[in-house]
Amino acid sequence: MASYPVDPGDPDPSYLTFWQERHLCTLTTPRPDGSPHVVPVGVTYDPEARLARVIADKSSRKVAHVLTAGPLGARVAVCQVDGRRWATLEGRAFVHAEPDRVAEAERRYAGRYGRTPSPNPSRVVIEIELTRALGRG
């Protein structure tokens, strides 16, 4: 994986492999004053759907920031770093509480991180409709 923009719907194999490895990531959401709010999260990447998914509690600040952005979604980024390797996915985030969408996000999280998330009746999924991908390997 060289340093360059990547098509988020058609990443090269090394970029996709990096997103399948177990790494802690960050999610950056905009606060109401426009400043960045950065928190550690688990992220899954689905290039076929051009989505990144983050499971979260509906009462979290990151969820509130996305909801505050309104119907056009919040412009966000998720990033992971491993030494000199890094990858960033950018796009518009939306919060979904539908059980099938949350279950799909949990299933993908378990696949990437090797553990099923503990039950949480307040869980939602932040789905990021990807518009840009960057990375360096």
N, CA, C and O atoms as CSV, one atom per row, in Angstrom:
chain,resi,resn,atom,element,x,y,z
A,1,MET,N,N,0.859,-1.179,0.000
A,1,MET,CA,C,0.000,0.000,0.000
A,1,MET,C,C,0.896,1.229,0.000
A,1,MET,O,O,1.581,1.497,0.987
A,2,ALA,N,N,0.898,1.954,-1.063
A,2,ALA,CA,C,1.664,3.196,-1.173
A,2,ALA,C,C,0.815,4.348,-0.649
A,2,ALA,O,O,-0.346,4.154,-0.289
A,3,SER,N,N,1.386,5.530,-0.607
A,3,SER,CA,C,0.645,6.700,-0.152
A,3,SER,C,C,-0.109,7.309,-1.328
A,3,SER,O,O,0.500,7.821,-2.267
A,4,TYR,N,N,-1.421,7.251,-1.270
A,4,TYR,CA,C,-2.220,7.773,-2.360
A,4,TYR,C,C,-3.699,7.719,-2.013
A,4,TYR,O,O,-4.093,7.043,-1.064
A,5,PRO,N,N,-4.521,8.432,-2.784
A,5,PRO,CA,C,-5.964,8.245,-2.651
A,5,PRO,C,C,-6.345,6.860,-3.163
A,5,PRO,O,O,-5.698,6.313,-4.057
A,6,VAL,N,N,-7.382,6.314,-2.594
A,6,VAL,CA,C,-7.873,4.984,-2.929
A,6,VAL,C,C,-9.347,5.120,-3.271
A,6,VAL,O,O,-10.045,5.932,-2.663
A,7,ASP,N,N,-9.836,4.344,-4.231
A,7,ASP,CA,C,-11.274,4.304,-4.493
A,7,ASP,C,C,-11.907,3.510,-3.355
A,7,ASP,O,O,-11.639,2.315,-3.232
A,8,PRO,N,N,-12.746,4.140,-2.510
A,8,PRO,CA,C,-13.295,3.424,-1.358
A,8,PRO,C,C,-14.177,2.240,-1.736
A,8,PRO,O,O,-14.417,1.365,-0.905
A,9,GLY,N,N,-14.664,2.198,-2.974
A,9,GLY,CA,C,-15.472,1.080,-3.419
A,9,GLY,C,C,-14.673,-0.002,-4.113
A,9,GLY,O,O,-15.205,-1.073,-4.407
A,10,ASP,N,N,-13.391,0.263,-4.381
A,10,ASP,CA,C,-12.552,-0.698,-5.094
A,10,ASP,C,C,-11.103,-0.553,-4.633
A,10,ASP,O,O,-10.232,-0.184,-5.420
A,11,PRO,N,N,-10.846,-0.847,-3.342
A,11,PRO,CA,C,-9.490,-0.674,-2.821
A,11,PRO,C,C,-8.565,-1.773,-3.338
A,11,PRO,O,O,-9.010,-2.860,-3.708
A,12,ASP,N,N,-7.261,-1.462,-3.354
A,12,ASP,CA,C,-6.315,-2.511,-3.729
A,12,ASP,C,C,-6.247,-3.535,-2.594
A,12,ASP,O,O,-6.621,-3.224,-1.464
A,13,PRO,N,N,-5.777,-4.744,-2.879
A,13,PRO,CA,C,-5.785,-5.811,-1.870
A,13,PRO,C,C,-5.054,-5.459,-0.575
A,13,PRO,O,O,-5.511,-5.833,0.505
A,14,SER,N,N,-3.924,-4.746,-0.662
A,14,SER,CA,C,-3.187,-4.435,0.565
A,14,SER,C,C,-3.953,-3.449,1.448
A,14,SER,O,O,-3.894,-3.540,2.674
A,15,TYR,N,N,-4.669,-2.511,0.832
A,15,TYR,CA,C,-5.472,-1.555,1.600
A,15,TYR,C,C,-6.602,-2.295,2.327
A,15,TYR,O,O,-6.845,-2.073,3.513
A,16,LEU,N,N,-7.279,-3.169,1.597
A,16,LEU,CA,C,-8.378,-3.935,2.191
A,16,LEU,C,C,-7.861,-4.849,3.302
A,16,LEU,O,O,-8.495,-4.967,4.351
A,17,THR,N,N,-6.727,-5.489,3.082
A,17,THR,CA,C,-6.155,-6.361,4.111
A,17,THR,C,C,-5.851,-5.581,5.380
A,17,THR,O,O,-6.102,-6.066,6.483
A,18,PHE,N,N,-5.311,-4.377,5.231
A,18,PHE,CA,C,-5.014,-3.553,6.402
A,18,PHE,C,C,-6.286,-3.272,7.198
A,18,PHE,O,O,-6.253,-3.276,8.428
A,19,TRP,N,N,-7.407,-3.028,6.516
A,19,TRP,CA,C,-8.672,-2.770,7.200
A,19,TRP,C,C,-9.290,-4.042,7.772
A,19,TRP,O,O,-10.239,-3.959,8.551
A,20,GLN,N,N,-8.784,-5.203,7.410
A,20,GLN,CA,C,-9.291,-6.454,7.978
A,20,GLN,C,C,-8.483,-6.884,9.195
A,20,GLN,O,O,-8.941,-7.714,9.980
A,21,GLU,N,N,-7.283,-6.328,9.359
A,21,GLU,CA,C,-6.467,-6.617,10.531
A,21,GLU,C,C,-7.112,-5.983,11.758
A,21,GLU,O,O,-7.894,-5.039,11.651
A,22,ARG,N,N,-6.767,-6.523,12.929
A,22,ARG,CA,C,-7.325,-5.993,14.180
A,22,ARG,C,C,-6.528,-4.761,14.602
A,22,ARG,O,O,-5.380,-4.865,15.034
A,23,HIS,N,N,-7.160,-3.586,14.468
A,23,HIS,CA,C,-6.541,-2.323,14.883
A,23,HIS,C,C,-7.588,-1.461,15.573
A,23,HIS,O,O,-8.753,-1.430,15.175
A,24,LEU,N,N,-7.152,-0.767,16.610
A,24,LEU,CA,C,-7.987,0.270,17.197
A,24,LEU,C,C,-7.976,1.449,16.240
A,24,LEU,O,O,-6.953,1.750,15.625
A,25,CYS,N,N,-9.100,2.105,16.118
A,25,CYS,CA,C,-9.238,3.213,15.180
A,25,CYS,C,C,-9.687,4.465,15.931
A,25,CYS,O,O,-9.944,4.426,17.134
A,26,THR,N,N,-9.774,5.557,15.212
A,26,THR,CA,C,-10.372,6.776,15.745
A,26,THR,C,C,-11.497,7.215,14.821
A,26,THR,O,O,-11.467,6.987,13.612
A,27,LEU,N,N,-12.477,7.845,15.426
A,27,LEU,CA,C,-13.573,8.478,14.694
A,27,LEU,C,C,-13.514,9.961,15.021
A,27,LEU,O,O,-13.471,10.348,16.188
A,28,THR,N,N,-13.513,10.785,13.984
A,28,THR,CA,C,-13.538,12.239,14.165
A,28,THR,C,C,-14.878,12.754,13.689
A,28,THR,O,O,-15.250,12.584,12.528
A,29,THR,N,N,-15.610,13.398,14.617
A,29,THR,CA,C,-16.910,14.000,14.308
A,29,THR,C,C,-16.826,15.498,14.622
A,29,THR,O,O,-16.017,15.920,15.448
A,30,PRO,N,N,-17.661,16.290,13.961
A,30,PRO,CA,C,-17.645,17.731,14.254
A,30,PRO,C,C,-18.530,18.072,15.449
A,30,PRO,O,O,-19.680,17.639,15.523
A,31,ARG,N,N,-17.990,18.845,16.373
A,31,ARG,CA,C,-18.808,19.385,17.459
A,31,ARG,C,C,-19.668,20.511,16.885
A,31,ARG,O,O,-19.402,20.986,15.781
A,32,PRO,N,N,-20.689,20.941,17.615
A,32,PRO,CA,C,-21.528,22.036,17.116
A,32,PRO,C,C,-20.751,23.314,16.793
A,32,PRO,O,O,-21.167,24.084,15.927
A,33,ASP,N,N,-19.617,23.550,17.486
A,33,ASP,CA,C,-18.825,24.750,17.181
A,33,ASP,C,C,-17.840,24.524,16.036
A,33,ASP,O,O,-17.064,25.418,15.700
A,34,GLY,N,N,-17.867,23.326,15.431
A,34,GLY,CA,C,-17.007,23.016,14.302
A,34,GLY,C,C,-15.683,22.372,14.670
A,34,GLY,O,O,-14.976,21.882,13.790
A,35,SER,N,N,-15.329,22.360,15.949
A,35,SER,CA,C,-14.063,21.748,16.353
A,35,SER,C,C,-14.170,20.221,16.279
A,35,SER,O,O,-15.266,19.673,16.397
A,36,PRO,N,N,-13.047,19.534,16.085
A,36,PRO,CA,C,-13.094,18.079,15.953
A,36,PRO,C,C,-13.196,17.377,17.302
A,36,PRO,O,O,-12.565,17.780,18.279
A,37,HIS,N,N,-13.986,16.340,17.334
A,37,HIS,CA,C,-14.123,15.451,18.487
A,37,HIS,C,C,-13.572,14.106,18.036
A,37,HIS,O,O,-14.137,13.478,17.140
A,38,VAL,N,N,-12.474,13.651,18.645
A,38,VAL,CA,C,-11.803,12.423,18.226
A,38,VAL,C,C,-11.868,11.412,19.354
A,38,VAL,O,O,-11.468,11.701,20.481
A,39,VAL,N,N,-12.380,10.211,19.045
A,39,VAL,CA,C,-12.507,9.158,20.052
A,39,VAL,C,C,-12.061,7.816,19.472
A,39,VAL,O,O,-12.176,7.587,18.268
A,40,PRO,N,N,-11.547,6.921,20.340
A,40,PRO,CA,C,-11.190,5.585,19.865
A,40,PRO,C,C,-12.449,4.747,19.656
A,40,PRO,O,O,-13.388,4.795,20.450
A,41,VAL,N,N,-12.443,3.980,18.571
A,41,VAL,CA,C,-13.589,3.127,18.231
A,41,VAL,C,C,-13.087,1.899,17.485
A,41,VAL,O,O,-11.936,1.836,17.053
A,42,GLY,N,N,-13.973,0.935,17.349
A,42,GLY,CA,C,-13.775,-0.170,16.423
A,42,GLY,C,C,-14.508,0.180,15.138
A,42,GLY,O,O,-15.627,0.693,15.186
A,43,VAL,N,N,-13.898,-0.087,13.995
A,43,VAL,CA,C,-14.489,0.249,12.700
A,43,VAL,C,C,-14.452,-0.976,11.800
A,43,VAL,O,O,-13.480,-1.731,11.797
A,44,THR,N,N,-15.515,-1.162,11.043
A,44,THR,CA,C,-15.483,-2.160,9.979
A,44,THR,C,C,-15.690,-1.461,8.651
A,44,THR,O,O,-16.398,-0.459,8.557
A,45,TYR,N,N,-15.061,-2.008,7.633
A,45,TYR,CA,C,-15.044,-1.414,6.295
A,45,TYR,C,C,-15.681,-2.389,5.321
A,45,TYR,O,O,-15.279,-3.549,5.233
A,46,ASP,N,N,-16.672,-1.912,4.596
A,46,ASP,CA,C,-17.423,-2.710,3.629
A,46,ASP,C,C,-17.334,-2.004,2.272
A,46,ASP,O,O,-18.208,-1.206,1.931
A,47,PRO,N,N,-16.273,-2.296,1.489
A,47,PRO,CA,C,-16.108,-1.571,0.231
A,47,PRO,C,C,-17.237,-1.827,-0.774
A,47,PRO,O,O,-17.574,-0.940,-1.558
A,48,GLU,N,N,-17.821,-3.027,-0.759
A,48,GLU,CA,C,-18.902,-3.318,-1.706
A,48,GLU,C,C,-20.079,-2.367,-1.502
A,48,GLU,O,O,-20.697,-1.920,-2.468
A,49,ALA,N,N,-20.383,-2.062,-0.252
A,49,ALA,CA,C,-21.475,-1.141,0.075
A,49,ALA,C,C,-20.981,0.300,0.192
A,49,ALA,O,O,-21.785,1.214,0.376
A,50,ARG,N,N,-19.670,0.511,0.088
A,50,ARG,CA,C,-19.047,1.823,0.279
A,50,ARG,C,C,-19.415,2.400,1.654
A,50,ARG,O,O,-19.760,3.574,1.782
A,51,LEU,N,N,-19.331,1.532,2.681
A,51,LEU,CA,C,-19.683,1.923,4.042
A,51,LEU,C,C,-18.572,1.561,5.023
A,51,LEU,O,O,-17.878,0.558,4.859
A,52,ALA,N,N,-18.423,2.393,6.039
A,52,ALA,CA,C,-17.699,2.038,7.252
A,52,ALA,C,C,-18.745,2.071,8.365
A,52,ALA,O,O,-19.657,2.898,8.343
A,53,ARG,N,N,-18.610,1.173,9.332
A,53,ARG,CA,C,-19.591,1.081,10.414
A,53,ARG,C,C,-18.905,1.165,11.770
A,53,ARG,O,O,-17.828,0.607,11.981
A,54,VAL,N,N,-19.559,1.880,12.685
A,54,VAL,CA,C,-19.098,2.020,14.062
A,54,VAL,C,C,-20.308,1.756,14.950
A,54,VAL,O,O,-21.334,2.422,14.811
A,55,ILE,N,N,-20.199,0.791,15.861
A,55,ILE,CA,C,-21.286,0.581,16.811
A,55,ILE,C,C,-21.079,1.534,17.986
A,55,ILE,O,O,-19.949,1.833,18.373
A,56,ALA,N,N,-22.195,2.004,18.545
A,56,ALA,CA,C,-22.111,3.003,19.614
A,56,ALA,C,C,-23.377,2.979,20.454
A,56,ALA,O,O,-24.412,2.470,20.023
A,57,ASP,N,N,-23.287,3.526,21.640
A,57,ASP,CA,C,-24.468,3.723,22.471
A,57,ASP,C,C,-25.182,4.981,21.993
A,57,ASP,O,O,-24.542,5.987,21.686
A,58,LYS,N,N,-26.488,4.922,21.933
A,58,LYS,CA,C,-27.241,6.067,21.398
A,58,LYS,C,C,-27.073,7.335,22.221
A,58,LYS,O,O,-27.372,8.425,21.732
A,59,SER,N,N,-26.596,7.220,23.477
A,59,SER,CA,C,-26.411,8.408,24.313
A,59,SER,C,C,-24.992,8.991,24.218
A,59,SER,O,O,-24.674,9.946,24.927
A,60,SER,N,N,-24.142,8.432,23.359
A,60,SER,CA,C,-22.756,8.909,23.272
A,60,SER,C,C,-22.671,10.265,22.572
A,60,SER,O,O,-23.560,10.644,21.809
A,61,ARG,N,N,-21.602,10.975,22.843
A,61,ARG,CA,C,-21.367,12.277,22.201
A,61,ARG,C,C,-21.193,12.111,20.692
A,61,ARG,O,O,-21.688,12.930,19.918
A,62,LYS,N,N,-20.495,11.061,20.272
A,62,LYS,CA,C,-20.272,10.886,18.835
A,62,LYS,C,C,-21.597,10.735,18.097
A,62,LYS,O,O,-21.758,11.264,16.997
A,63,VAL,N,N,-22.542,10.020,18.691
A,63,VAL,CA,C,-23.870,9.875,18.088
A,63,VAL,C,C,-24.582,11.229,18.083
A,63,VAL,O,O,-25.200,11.603,17.086
A,64,ALA,N,N,-24.497,11.953,19.181
A,64,ALA,CA,C,-25.134,13.279,19.242
A,64,ALA,C,C,-24.574,14.208,18.169
A,64,ALA,O,O,-25.322,14.960,17.544
A,65,HIS,N,N,-23.252,14.158,17.955
A,65,HIS,CA,C,-22.649,15.025,16.938
A,65,HIS,C,C,-23.169,14.683,15.545
A,65,HIS,O,O,-23.451,15.577,14.747
A,66,VAL,N,N,-23.295,13.403,15.258
A,66,VAL,CA,C,-23.802,12.998,13.938
A,66,VAL,C,C,-25.258,13.431,13.782
A,66,VAL,O,O,-25.644,13.958,12.739
A,67,LEU,N,N,-26.056,13.211,14.807
A,67,LEU,CA,C,-27.472,13.586,14.733
A,67,LEU,C,C,-27.649,15.094,14.591
A,67,LEU,O,O,-28.543,15.547,13.876
A,68,THR,N,N,-26.811,15.869,15.260
A,68,THR,CA,C,-26.893,17.330,15.202
A,68,THR,C,C,-26.679,17.855,13.782
A,68,THR,O,O,-27.179,18.923,13.428
A,69,ALA,N,N,-25.941,17.109,12.978
A,69,ALA,CA,C,-25.647,17.547,11.611
A,69,ALA,C,C,-26.891,17.578,10.734
A,69,ALA,O,O,-26.907,18.262,9.711
A,70,GLY,N,N,-27.923,16.854,11.116
A,70,GLY,CA,C,-29.171,16.900,10.352
A,70,GLY,C,C,-29.257,15.868,9.241
A,70,GLY,O,O,-28.463,14.928,9.188
A,71,PRO,N,N,-30.232,16.052,8.349
A,71,PRO,CA,C,-30.539,15.034,7.342
A,71,PRO,C,C,-29.453,14.828,6.283
A,71,PRO,O,O,-29.460,13.804,5.598
A,72,LEU,N,N,-28.531,15.764,6.133
A,72,LEU,CA,C,-27.447,15.581,5.163
A,72,LEU,C,C,-26.276,14.805,5.742
A,72,LEU,O,O,-25.312,14.514,5.034
A,73,GLY,N,N,-26.351,14.467,7.024
A,73,GLY,CA,C,-25.293,13.711,7.673
A,73,GLY,C,C,-24.126,14.581,8.087
A,73,GLY,O,O,-24.004,15.732,7.669
A,74,ALA,N,N,-23.277,14.013,8.912
A,74,ALA,CA,C,-22.079,14.710,9.397
A,74,ALA,C,C,-20.874,14.270,8.589
A,74,ALA,O,O,-20.724,13.086,8.289
A,75,ARG,N,N,-20.018,15.210,8.238
A,75,ARG,CA,C,-18.760,14.867,7.568
A,75,ARG,C,C,-17.792,14.367,8.627
A,75,ARG,O,O,-17.434,15.097,9.552
A,76,VAL,N,N,-17.370,13.114,8.481
A,76,VAL,CA,C,-16.539,12.463,9.494
A,76,VAL,C,C,-15.375,11.733,8.824
A,76,VAL,O,O,-15.311,11.603,7.602
A,77,ALA,N,N,-14.462,11.266,9.669
A,77,ALA,CA,C,-13.353,10.433,9.208
A,77,ALA,C,C,-13.069,9.372,10.255
A,77,ALA,O,O,-13.194,9.616,11.455
A,78,VAL,N,N,-12.686,8.193,9.790
A,78,VAL,CA,C,-12.153,7.146,10.654
A,78,VAL,C,C,-10.742,6.857,10.175
A,78,VAL,O,O,-10.450,6.914,8.981
A,79,CYS,N,N,-9.873,6.545,11.128
A,79,CYS,CA,C,-8.467,6.356,10.797
A,79,CYS,C,C,-7.876,5.254,11.664
A,79,CYS,O,O,-8.294,5.050,12.804
A,80,GLN,N,N,-6.905,4.554,11.110
A,80,GLN,CA,C,-6.136,3.593,11.893
A,80,GLN,C,C,-4.668,3.732,11.525
A,80,GLN,O,O,-4.320,4.098,10.402
A,81,VAL,N,N,-3.811,3.428,12.501
A,81,VAL,CA,C,-2.370,3.583,12.322
A,81,VAL,C,C,-1.677,2.350,12.881
A,81,VAL,O,O,-2.059,1.828,13.929
A,82,ASP,N,N,-0.670,1.898,12.179
A,82,ASP,CA,C,0.178,0.807,12.657
A,82,ASP,C,C,1.596,1.129,12.205
A,82,ASP,O,O,1.984,0.831,11.075
A,83,GLY,N,N,2.363,1.739,13.100
A,83,GLY,CA,C,3.710,2.165,12.728
A,83,GLY,C,C,3.636,3.204,11.622
A,83,GLY,O,O,3.001,4.247,11.778
A,84,ARG,N,N,4.293,2.911,10.495
A,84,ARG,CA,C,4.290,3.841,9.358
A,84,ARG,C,C,3.076,3.643,8.459
A,84,ARG,O,O,2.825,4.456,7.569
A,85,ARG,N,N,2.326,2.575,8.683
A,85,ARG,CA,C,1.130,2.339,7.873
A,85,ARG,C,C,-0.048,3.082,8.486
A,85,ARG,O,O,-0.207,3.123,9.706
A,86,TRP,N,N,-0.867,3.665,7.625
A,86,TRP,CA,C,-2.076,4.323,8.098
A,86,TRP,C,C,-3.120,4.277,6.992
A,86,TRP,O,O,-2.792,4.149,5.812
A,87,ALA,N,N,-4.375,4.384,7.392
A,87,ALA,CA,C,-5.470,4.411,6.423
A,87,ALA,C,C,-6.595,5.254,6.997
A,87,ALA,O,O,-6.918,5.159,8.181
A,88,THR,N,N,-7.182,6.073,6.152
A,88,THR,CA,C,-8.285,6.947,6.538
A,88,THR,C,C,-9.433,6.753,5.559
A,88,THR,O,O,-9.232,6.655,4.349
A,89,LEU,N,N,-10.644,6.699,6.111
A,89,LEU,CA,C,-11.879,6.666,5.325
A,89,LEU,C,C,-12.685,7.892,5.701
A,89,LEU,O,O,-12.842,8.189,6.886
A,90,GLU,N,N,-13.199,8.612,4.711
A,90,GLU,CA,C,-13.990,9.817,4.951
A,90,GLU,C,C,-15.353,9.682,4.288
A,90,GLU,O,O,-15.513,8.979,3.290
A,91,GLY,N,N,-16.324,10.368,4.861
A,91,GLY,CA,C,-17.644,10.373,4.244
A,91,GLY,C,C,-18.680,11.043,5.120
A,91,GLY,O,O,-18.354,11.757,6.069
A,92,ARG,N,N,-19.925,10.800,4.785
A,92,ARG,CA,C,-21.060,11.351,5.531
A,92,ARG,C,C,-21.626,10.275,6.443
A,92,ARG,O,O,-21.911,9.158,6.011
A,93,ALA,N,N,-21.784,10.629,7.713
A,93,ALA,CA,C,-22.247,9.672,8.718
A,93,ALA,C,C,-23.717,9.883,9.038
A,93,ALA,O,O,-24.217,11.008,9.068
A,94,PHE,N,N,-24.390,8.766,9.275
A,94,PHE,CA,C,-25.800,8.744,9.650
A,94,PHE,C,C,-25.967,7.712,10.755
A,94,PHE,O,O,-25.272,6.697,10.769
A,95,VAL,N,N,-26.879,7.965,11.673
A,95,VAL,CA,C,-27.150,7.044,12.775
A,95,VAL,C,C,-28.377,6.214,12.430
A,95,VAL,O,O,-29.397,6.739,11.983
A,96,HIS,N,N,-28.258,4.903,12.647
A,96,HIS,CA,C,-29.376,3.977,12.405
A,96,HIS,C,C,-29.598,3.106,13.628
A,96,HIS,O,O,-28.648,2.614,14.238
A,97,ALA,N,N,-30.862,2.920,13.980
A,97,ALA,CA,C,-31.213,2.085,15.122
A,97,ALA,C,C,-31.966,0.823,14.709
A,97,ALA,O,O,-32.323,0.014,15.565
A,98,GLU,N,N,-32.214,0.640,13.396
A,98,GLU,CA,C,-32.949,-0.530,12.947
A,98,GLU,C,C,-32.211,-1.803,13.366
A,98,GLU,O,O,-31.005,-1.918,13.146
A,99,PRO,N,N,-32.927,-2.759,13.970
A,99,PRO,CA,C,-32.268,-3.973,14.483
A,99,PRO,C,C,-31.432,-4.726,13.445
A,99,PRO,O,O,-30.372,-5.254,13.783
A,100,ASP,N,N,-31.886,-4.786,12.196
A,100,ASP,CA,C,-31.111,-5.517,11.190
A,100,ASP,C,C,-29.794,-4.806,10.874
A,100,ASP,O,O,-28.777,-5.460,10.641
A,101,ARG,N,N,-29.809,-3.499,10.865
A,101,ARG,CA,C,-28.573,-2.749,10.592
A,101,ARG,C,C,-27.605,-2.850,11.764
A,101,ARG,O,O,-26.400,-3.009,11.567
A,102,VAL,N,N,-28.130,-2.759,12.981
A,102,VAL,CA,C,-27.279,-2.896,14.169
A,102,VAL,C,C,-26.687,-4.303,14.212
A,102,VAL,O,O,-25.499,-4.466,14.491
A,103,ALA,N,N,-27.509,-5.325,13.937
A,103,ALA,CA,C,-27.019,-6.706,13.948
A,103,ALA,C,C,-25.919,-6.925,12.908
A,103,ALA,O,O,-24.940,-7.621,13.176
A,104,GLU,N,N,-26.078,-6.339,11.734
A,104,GLU,CA,C,-25.038,-6.466,10.699
A,104,GLU,C,C,-23.740,-5.802,11.162
A,104,GLU,O,O,-22.656,-6.343,10.946
A,105,ALA,N,N,-23.845,-4.648,11.790
A,105,ALA,CA,C,-22.650,-3.973,12.303
A,105,ALA,C,C,-21.990,-4.806,13.405
A,105,ALA,O,O,-20.764,-4.909,13.449
A,106,GLU,N,N,-22.782,-5.392,14.284
A,106,GLU,CA,C,-22.234,-6.247,15.342
A,106,GLU,C,C,-21.553,-7.485,14.752
A,106,GLU,O,O,-20.488,-7.890,15.218
A,107,ARG,N,N,-22.162,-8.081,13.736
A,107,ARG,CA,C,-21.594,-9.263,13.088
A,107,ARG,C,C,-20.233,-8.925,12.473
A,107,ARG,O,O,-19.268,-9.674,12.626
A,108,ARG,N,N,-20.172,-7.807,11.788
A,108,ARG,CA,C,-18.914,-7.400,11.163
A,108,ARG,C,C,-17.858,-7.044,12.217
A,108,ARG,O,O,-16.676,-7.338,12.039
A,109,TYR,N,N,-18.284,-6.416,13.303
A,109,TYR,CA,C,-17.364,-6.091,14.400
A,109,TYR,C,C,-16.769,-7.389,14.968
A,109,TYR,O,O,-15.559,-7.486,15.170
A,110,ALA,N,N,-17.625,-8.376,15.222
A,110,ALA,CA,C,-17.154,-9.654,15.763
A,110,ALA,C,C,-16.161,-10.313,14.816
A,110,ALA,O,O,-15.180,-10.908,15.261
A,111,GLY,N,N,-16.408,-10.213,13.512
A,111,GLY,CA,C,-15.492,-10.787,12.533
A,111,GLY,C,C,-14.132,-10.114,12.531
A,111,GLY,O,O,-13.106,-10.783,12.408
A,112,ARG,N,N,-14.117,-8.809,12.663
A,112,ARG,CA,C,-12.841,-8.091,12.625
A,112,ARG,C,C,-12.096,-8.165,13.949
A,112,ARG,O,O,-10.879,-8.349,13.974
A,113,TYR,N,N,-12.823,-8.022,15.045
A,113,TYR,CA,C,-12.168,-7.895,16.351
A,113,TYR,C,C,-12.152,-9.185,17.162
A,113,TYR,O,O,-11.609,-9.216,18.267
A,114,GLY,N,N,-12.742,-10.250,16.623
A,114,GLY,CA,C,-12.635,-11.557,17.264
A,114,GLY,C,C,-13.444,-11.725,18.528
A,114,GLY,O,O,-13.191,-12.644,19.307
A,115,ARG,N,N,-14.410,-10.859,18.746
A,115,ARG,CA,C,-15.292,-11.008,19.910
A,115,ARG,C,C,-16.634,-10.367,19.607
A,115,ARG,O,O,-16.726,-9.348,18.922
A,116,THR,N,N,-17.663,-10.993,20.134
A,116,THR,CA,C,-19.010,-10.459,19.969
A,116,THR,C,C,-19.199,-9.313,20.955
A,116,THR,O,O,-18.873,-9.461,22.133
A,117,PRO,N,N,-19.714,-8.185,20.506
A,117,PRO,CA,C,-19.950,-7.087,21.447
A,117,PRO,C,C,-20.949,-7.509,22.532
A,117,PRO,O,O,-21.886,-8.262,22.266
A,118,SER,N,N,-20.738,-7.022,23.735
A,118,SER,CA,C,-21.673,-7.355,24.811
A,118,SER,C,C,-23.052,-6.782,24.475
A,118,SER,O,O,-23.154,-5.755,23.804
A,119,PRO,N,N,-24.101,-7.442,24.938
A,119,PRO,CA,C,-25.456,-6.944,24.642
A,119,PRO,C,C,-25.646,-5.505,25.142
A,119,PRO,O,O,-25.183,-5.135,26.221
A,120,ASN,N,N,-26.336,-4.717,24.328
A,120,ASN,CA,C,-26.612,-3.331,24.695
A,120,ASN,C,C,-27.911,-2.914,24.003
A,120,ASN,O,O,-27.914,-2.676,22.795
A,121,PRO,N,N,-29.002,-2.823,24.745
A,121,PRO,CA,C,-30.270,-2.438,24.120
A,121,PRO,C,C,-30.279,-0.993,23.608
A,121,PRO,O,O,-31.184,-0.605,22.870
A,122,SER,N,N,-29.286,-0.204,23.992
A,122,SER,CA,C,-29.185,1.188,23.534
A,122,SER,C,C,-28.231,1.335,22.350
A,122,SER,O,O,-27.879,2.451,21.966
A,123,ARG,N,N,-27.819,0.216,21.777
A,123,ARG,CA,C,-26.834,0.284,20.688
A,123,ARG,C,C,-27.478,0.767,19.390
A,123,ARG,O,O,-28.608,0.412,19.055
A,124,VAL,N,N,-26.717,1.585,18.681
A,124,VAL,CA,C,-27.048,2.043,17.333
A,124,VAL,C,C,-25.802,1.820,16.479
A,124,VAL,O,O,-24.747,1.436,16.984
A,125,VAL,N,N,-25.940,2.062,15.204
A,125,VAL,CA,C,-24.777,1.989,14.325
A,125,VAL,C,C,-24.633,3.324,13.604
A,125,VAL,O,O,-25.600,3.889,13.093
A,126,ILE,N,N,-23.404,3.805,13.580
A,126,ILE,CA,C,-23.063,4.957,12.755
A,126,ILE,C,C,-22.565,4.375,11.438
A,126,ILE,O,O,-21.541,3.693,11.394
A,127,GLU,N,N,-23.301,4.650,10.372
A,127,GLU,CA,C,-22.885,4.212,9.042
A,127,GLU,C,C,-22.303,5.409,8.310
A,127,GLU,O,O,-22.923,6.469,8.228
A,128,ILE,N,N,-21.117,5.221,7.786
A,128,ILE,CA,C,-20.436,6.289,7.050
A,128,ILE,C,C,-20.476,5.944,5.571
A,128,ILE,O,O,-19.891,4.951,5.137
A,129,GLU,N,N,-21.168,6.771,4.803
A,129,GLU,CA,C,-21.219,6.605,3.353
A,129,GLU,C,C,-19.929,7.198,2.798
A,129,GLU,O,O,-19.734,8.413,2.813
A,130,LEU,N,N,-19.064,6.336,2.314
A,130,LEU,CA,C,-17.686,6.728,1.997
A,130,LEU,C,C,-17.573,7.522,0.697
A,130,LEU,O,O,-18.151,7.174,-0.333
A,131,THR,N,N,-16.806,8.597,0.795
A,131,THR,CA,C,-16.529,9.441,-0.364
A,131,THR,C,C,-15.049,9.512,-0.694
A,131,THR,O,O,-14.678,9.898,-1.802
A,132,ARG,N,N,-14.192,9.138,0.266
A,132,ARG,CA,C,-12.754,9.260,0.058
A,132,ARG,C,C,-12.025,8.243,0.929
A,132,ARG,O,O,-12.458,7.932,2.039
A,133,ALA,N,N,-10.920,7.736,0.411
A,133,ALA,CA,C,-10.049,6.843,1.174
A,133,ALA,C,C,-8.609,7.217,0.861
A,133,ALA,O,O,-8.262,7.509,-0.283
A,134,LEU,N,N,-7.785,7.203,1.888
A,134,LEU,CA,C,-6.370,7.544,1.763
A,134,LEU,C,C,-5.575,6.521,2.552
A,134,LEU,O,O,-6.118,5.856,3.435
A,135,GLY,N,N,-4.310,6.391,2.245
A,135,GLY,CA,C,-3.491,5.480,3.026
A,135,GLY,C,C,-2.036,5.516,2.652
A,135,GLY,O,O,-1.646,6.056,1.616
A,136,ARG,N,N,-1.240,4.930,3.518
A,136,ARG,CA,C,0.194,4.799,3.265
A,136,ARG,C,C,0.657,3.485,3.873
A,136,ARG,O,O,0.378,3.182,5.033
A,137,GLY,N,N,1.354,2.730,3.081
A,137,GLY,CA,C,1.847,1.442,3.578
A,137,GLY,C,C,3.335,1.351,3.518
A,137,GLY,O,O,3.907,0.331,3.901
